[in-house]
Structure formats: structure tokens, C-alpha cells
Amino acid sequence: MICDICGKRGARVRRTVRTFGAGRSAFLIEGVPLVRCPNCGESYFTAATLKEIERIRKHWRKVTVEKRVPVAKFKGAA
């Protein structure tokens, strides 16, 4: 794949998880395609991915399923 940032070959699509909201309105989107380029070090979402993220965010109460997720707080130094 060709990187949209540097124009070199070698970019790969990886799947990631993104969180949105806070408190009771927090939710996760799993399997979000993220393009990563080993040449320039950039990571980015395509326009199509961003459009789908916005669609999910707009309708998240209808498209999500509830799951229990363990949560830990980070207490180390910055």
C-alpha cells in the first residue's frame, strides 16, 4: 500500500480499538482500520474510515452491544 503522507510503498493496515465518550456514555469501537507507514512513522485513518466512525458515533446506542470490560487506572509518572 502507498502511504498518503510520504507517498512511499510499505504502508500496512492494522486493526485497533478506539474509545469515545466518558462515564455512562463511553463506548469502544473494535477493529478500526488504521494505516501505519514504516517509512515516515505516520499513522492515519482513511476518509472512509473516518466517515464510518462518525456514523457509529452518531448512532452508537443503536449499534453497540453491552459487554463488561475490566478497567485499570494508570498511576505511574508521566
C-alpha positions in Angstrom: 0.0 0.0 0.0 1.2 3.5 -0.7 1.3 6.0 2.2 -0.9 9.0 1.7 1.6 11.1 3.8 5.0 10.3 2.3 4.0 8.6 -0.9 6.2 5.5 -0.4 5.2 1.9 -0.6 5.1 -0.2 2.6 2.1 1.2 4.5 0.0 -1.5 6.2 -3.5 -1.6 7.6 -3.7 -2.6 11.3 -6.8 -3.1 13.3 -7.2 -1.1 16.5 -9.7 -0.2 19.2 -10.8 3.4 19.8 -12.7 4.7 22.8 -15.2 7.6 22.7 -17.3 9.4 25.3 -16.9 9.3 29.1 -18.8 7.9 32.0 -22.0 6.1 31.1 -21.8 7.3 27.6 -18.4 5.8 26.9 -18.1 3.1 24.3 -15.5 1.3 22.2 -15.2 0.7 18.5 -13.3 -2.5 17.8 -11.5 -3.4 14.6 -11.0 0.1 13.3 -8.6 0.0 10.3 -5.5 2.3 10.9 -2.9 2.8 8.2 0.7 2.7 9.5 3.7 3.6 7.5 7.1 2.2 8.5 8.9 4.8 6.3 7.6 8.1 7.7 6.3 6.7 11.0 2.8 8.2 10.5 -0.5 6.5 11.4 -3.8 7.7 10.0 -7.4 6.9 9.2 -8.7 7.0 5.7 -11.6 9.2 4.8 -13.9 6.2 4.5 -12.9 5.0 8.0 -13.5 8.5 9.5 -16.9 8.6 7.8 -17.8 5.2 9.3 -16.5 6.3 12.8 -18.8 9.3 12.6 -21.8 7.2 11.6 -21.1 4.9 14.6 -20.7 7.8 17.0 -24.0 9.3 15.8 -25.9 6.1 16.3 -23.8 4.4 19.0 -26.8 3.5 21.2 -28.3 1.5 18.4 -25.2 -0.2 17.0 -23.4 -1.2 20.2 -23.7 -4.3 22.3 -23.1 -4.2 26.0 -20.0 -6.0 27.4 -18.3 -6.0 30.7 -14.7 -4.7 30.5 -12.2 -4.6 33.3 -10.6 -1.2 33.7 -7.3 -0.2 35.4 -6.1 3.3 36.3 -2.6 4.3 35.3 -0.8 5.6 38.3 2.8 5.9 37.0 4.8 9.0 36.2 4.0 10.9 33.0 
